[in-house]
Amino acid sequence: GELTSAVADLGSVQIIKKMNISATEIYDGPSSSVILQNVSTDDAKNDIPAGLNYEMRFGLTSDLSSATWYKFAQDMNLAIDSSNRGSGEADFDVSNIVSSYQTFRYYQIRIKLHK
């Protein structure tokens, strides 16, 4: 499953380099645990460590319905590469970063869960 936040308003346009989410584990009974998905490090271009990730879309207006969802890694910069991939993607190319921070007022976060 997944959890998607409401659109959040920062009150004014901000330059954001890094965002963190605080949920790491949810327990539903003694034999069932659900955790945030881990970043895959299967691709040779990916130099980021395995860890928790989340998806985020953002913009200057509150209507984010057509905004791109980017995958970012917890405790990593909100970087996007030349192929329009976020820093939490398995094939994110650290040698071709076009932006290491983002400028926005509104954002929405989605986390995917798995057992």
C-alpha positions in Angstrom: 0.0 0.0 0.0 0.9 3.6 0.2 0.2 6.7 2.2 -0.2 10.1 0.5 -0.2 13.4 2.5 -2.4 16.4 1.8 -0.8 19.2 -0.1 1.3 21.2 2.4 1.8 25.0 2.1 5.1 26.4 3.3 3.5 29.9 3.4 6.0 31.4 0.8 8.4 30.1 -1.8 11.3 28.4 -0.1 14.6 27.0 -1.3 14.7 23.4 0.1 17.9 21.3 0.0 16.8 18.3 2.1 13.6 17.0 3.7 13.2 14.1 6.1 10.2 12.1 7.2 10.1 10.5 10.6 8.1 7.3 10.2 10.3 4.2 9.9 8.2 1.2 11.1 4.5 0.4 11.7 3.6 -2.8 13.6 0.3 -4.5 13.1 0.5 -7.5 15.4 3.4 -9.6 16.6 4.3 -11.3 13.3 3.5 -8.5 10.8 5.7 -5.4 10.3 5.4 -2.9 7.5 8.4 -0.7 6.7 9.1 2.0 4.2 10.7 0.7 1.0 14.5 0.7 0.9 16.4 2.4 -1.9 17.8 -0.1 -4.3 21.5 0.1 -5.1 21.6 -2.4 -8.0 22.6 0.1 -10.6 26.3 0.9 -11.0 25.7 4.6 -11.4 23.9 4.9 -8.0 26.4 6.1 -5.4 23.9 6.7 -2.7 23.6 4.3 0.3 20.7 2.0 0.7 18.1 3.5 3.0 14.5 4.8 3.4 13.0 6.7 0.5 9.8 8.6 -0.2 8.2 10.3 -3.2 7.5 14.0 -3.4 5.9 16.4 -5.9 6.1 20.1 -5.5 5.3 23.4 -7.2 4.5 27.1 -6.9 0.8 26.7 -6.9 -1.4 24.4 -4.8 -2.7 22.3 -7.7 -0.1 19.6 -7.9 -2.2 17.2 -9.9 0.0 17.4 -13.0 3.3 17.7 -11.1 5.9 14.9 -11.4 6.4 12.5 -8.5 10.2 12.3 -7.7 11.7 9.6 -5.5 14.1 11.0 -2.9 16.2 9.2 -0.3 16.0 10.0 3.4 18.8 12.3 4.6 19.9 13.0 1.0 19.6 16.2 -1.0 16.6 16.8 -3.2 18.7 16.3 -6.3 17.4 15.7 -9.8 19.6 14.3 -12.6 19.6 15.1 -16.3 17.2 12.3 -17.0 14.7 13.9 -14.6 15.2 11.2 -11.9 15.2 12.0 -8.1 18.1 11.1 -5.9 16.2 8.1 -4.5 15.9 6.3 -7.8 18.0 3.2 -8.3 19.4 4.6 -11.6 20.0 8.1 -10.4 23.1 9.4 -12.0 25.3 11.4 -9.6 27.6 12.5 -12.4 24.8 14.4 -14.2 22.9 16.3 -11.4 21.1 19.4 -12.8 19.7 20.6 -9.5 20.8 19.8 -6.0 18.0 21.8 -4.3 14.4 22.7 -5.2 12.4 25.9 -5.0 8.7 25.5 -4.1 5.9 26.7 -1.9 3.6 23.6 -2.0 4.5 20.0 -1.7 3.0 16.5 -1.2 4.7 13.4 0.1 3.9 9.8 -0.7 5.4 6.8 1.0 5.1 3.2 -0.3 4.8 0.4 2.3 5.7 -3.2 2.0 5.7 -6.3 4.2 
